[in-house]
Amino acid sequence: MSIRRAAILGLLVEVIFPLAIAQTPPAVTTLTTGTKLVIVDVVVADSRQNPIHNLTASDFSVFENGAPERIKTFEEHSASTAKAEPPLNLPPGTFTNYTAAPANAALNILLLDTLNTPLTDQTYVHNQLRLFLKNNPPNAPLAIFGLGSRLWLLQPFTADPRLLRAAIEAKSLKNSPLLENTARGDGSQSLSEQIQEVEGNNLTQTQVVQRLKQFEADHSSTASQLRARYTLEALNQIARYLGGMPGRKNLIWFSGSFPINVLPDSSLLGPFTDPFAPVAGSSDLFRQTTRLLAQSQVAVYPVGAGGLSTSSVYSVEESGMQYDTRTHPLDTFANNVNSASTENADNNITMQQMAEQTGGHAYINTNGLATAVTQSIAAGSNYYTLTYSPTDAVSDGKFRKIQLKLRRDGFTMAYRRGYYADAPPATSAPVEASRSAPNPAPGSPVTFTALKPAPPVVDAMHNAMIFGSPMPTQITLKVMVVPAAKKPEQTLLASNYAIASANISGPYQRYDVVIAADPSAIEFTPTADGGRHANLQFRTYVYTRDGKLINTSSRVREEDFTAALYNLALHKGLFLHQQISVPLKGEFYLRIGVHDVTADHDGVVEVPVDSVKDLPALAVPLLTPPLRRRSKEPSDESGVVNAEQPH
């Protein structure tokens, strides 16, 4: 069990409600200042893709940007039948996003992508997964996600084949509104092709057709960009969901295509067209997603959902009229062949790049999708983990290339090929305080001072706060929710921000929301006088049973910690108190989240209100000791407390 995982378990099992700290000050936790730790998982296989065991650190050499690095730690992991830890026995009204997972074992995730997959291929994927669960049921926990217009967690980690089969059957098959039908050769034609069939090579109509082609290309480009953004945002969410779980994760991703355009459309050459107009620009989002996947130790195994592919141009369902040289240019057939070939090559290259950059493997042009799942789980469950601290410790945000060399011949290695060195965290001016504050006395609860409420902001935490979406685990949370008032109230709390379109009205039940956050997942920046600074957001949202947002409580906290308060927080955790009004009548859910602005990390818990509405109120008052504010003197940005934060 890792040191950080043990610390999280210690925090969760400790009784933290009511919020109080023992009179005896705890021992000071020592952190390594400014140390970066790069984690690299590597799969070593022979020519038949059988895993190679019993290698040692001396068998490997690691290089970053061509410079040799010293291996700091080395560990071998083998396929294990270890069962997940039992769930925590939490008291009523207490919830957590901590996921019990097998120690020292890889986690496996299936992503069923209907957004980028034609309907016929979706059917084939489902049949292959049924075959996999029938013939090779996993002996380790498996999670299943579905991607349509948004990401859904269909089944949390489980090794129960019955639950996994139920999740597969529950994922409905749907046509993606952002996919073009012609991608599967169903014989349909665009408007420009239909006009060209009727009008032939008339000069005036040729100009009209060219403009129509440009319009169609622009529309296709918009659809491709939307698919790219939705897909990458979903991968972002998955990486955040897995971020608090230790070890390697194997993401087996079934997709018909991946909409990243890297070349201009050669079919749009002409006096009335711009061949570069349809090119989607998603490189920045791709880079961000790659960084998140690396931080969460996710290896991607893309699987071509269409199996063995052939060009739609040769399909018997294609209309032959569009290739009639009496009404169409001679090169129509050749252009369509080139277009289909380029599209297929782009998809294959993108999937290969994603696999290579994350240490996975791409399965392209194969009908054995069930076998691909079995091979991905086997390969990703037998691996080595090595770490090193880069000689170049400057965090400049640039890409660092990782290269591994093996002192034995005849073996192949799969590992992520680099990472982006995070830039130093940006600091902003702290909020002015109305009064200064002394250091807290022993026995005082560790919490944050309340600042003015802020309206909801659409930011990196937006997807994490969507009702029913996967709950990020980058920041481990323990939350207590209990009624705060014995009698219903007719008015909404002044600190709440109701959604105007929801038209909610009283009576309301007011609830106390107490959040305990794992401090090891928070990035604190040092101040000139030895304190620490944190920039955090806390949100509590109220949703109806059908996912409609009706009320929120949002706080932005940019806080300075004295050295004494910082040490207390390291040992006992960070605590926050909020209150939220919930309509008395109806079925509602609370979505409670913490966002570390500096590290861009999230933690979220979802709570059904029906499970807490009859609980007693808190037995002790929630005290809030004031914190010292930072003065306006320049901040010290020379170092970052990373506590061996992995990259």
ABEGO torsion letter per residue (X at the ends): XBAAAAAAAAAAABBAOBBBBBABBBBBBBBBBGBBBBBBBBBBBBAAGBBBBGBBAAABBBBBGGBBBBBABBBBBBBBABBBBBBBBBBBGBBBABBBBBBGBBBBBBBBBAAABBAAAAAAAAAAAAAAAAABBBABBBBBBBBBABBBBABBBBABAAAAAAAAAABBBBBBAABBAAAAGAGBBBAAAAAAAAAEABAAAAAAAAAAAAAAAAAAAAAAAAAAAAAAAAAAAAAAAAAABBEBBBBBBBBABBBBBABBBAAABEAABBAAAABBBAAAAAAAAAAAAAAAGBBBBBBBAAEBBBBAAABAABBAAAABAAABBAAAAAAAAAAAAAAAAAAAAAAAAAAAAAGBBBBBGBABAAAAAAAAAAAAABBBBBBBBBABABBAGBBBBBBBBBABBGBBBBBBAEBBBBBBBBBBBBBBBABBBBBBBBGBBBBBBBBBBBBBBBBAAAAAABBGBBBBAABBBBBBBBBABABBBABBBAABBBBAAAGBBOBBBBBBBBBBBBAAABBBBBBAAGBBBBBBBBBBBBBBAAGBBABBBBBBBBBBBBAAAAAAAAAAEBBBBBBBBBBABEBBBBBBBBBBAAAGBBBBBBBBAAAAAABBBBABBBBBBBBBBBBABBBBAABBBAGGBBX
